[in-house]
Amino acid sequence: MKKIIYVFEKIESGAYVLAQIAAFIMMLLTSADAAMRYIVHKPIVGAYEFSESYLMVIIIFLSMSYVMKEKGHIRIDIFIEKMPKKFVEFLDRIYLLLAAAFMFALGYQGMVMTDDAIINNYVSSGLIKWPTWASVIWVPIGAYLFTLRLVFEFVQSLLPNKEKLYEERDRNIS
């Protein structure tokens, strides 16, 4: 199991690096577009649409799993602090299973949409005819990575004495 998690975390980290690259490209593109708009009065055609429909999708979906691994998602603890620990653990397990099922369904629907966009050669309706499959393909990739992360977290929560599956994370936390 540890070998599978090791390989998965390498893929997850690679996806996160791609999300960081997309964020950097979006920053450069937005800055260049603003500069062109105000200096020479000619914005970069399609910059907004490309950032919105392609780069943001990459940033969001390819970073979800890594952020979950790093415990970076928002969590509201106001009620949890007052509940019994066993009940909170039970709720966490239920959440992990429901979230995994939801993300799997989202990934499946994204896969269907990607397949449909490729087969029918769909393009965007803006000034530049971007292929839509290049936008929606990141949804199933990110959703399935997140699904696996949620399943791993669920399995981790069931192990006695919280046996460590995540060697790399354990080293980074301490």
ABEGO torsion letter per residue (X at the ends): XAAAAAAAAAAAAAAAAAAAAAAAAAAAAAAAAAAAAAAAGBBBBGAAAAAAAAAAAAAAAAAAAAAAAAGABBBBAAAAAABBAAAAAAAAAAAAAAAAAAAAAAAAAAAAAAAAAAAAGBBBABABBBBAAAAAAAAAAAAAAAAAAAAAAAAAAABBGGBBABAAAAAAAX
